[in-house]
């Protein structure tokens, strides 16, 4: 995988995490049941954490990393 493709994958993943965060946040606001509301809030927090991790990866200089092919399982 070349560097440009890797960055595209990370950018795509960040976008998907943001979409999931927005979805869970919306559902938490619509939920009537307090337990369901808390569940969606917790899911939104997890998506935010994932996004932050990916943004950290995006900012790193990964040009020195060696990507190894993983055998097909």
Secondary structure by P-SEA (a helix, b strand, c coil): ccaaaaaaaaaaaaaaaaaaaaaaaaaaaacccaaaaaaaaaaaaaaaaaaaaaaaaaacccccbbbbbcccc
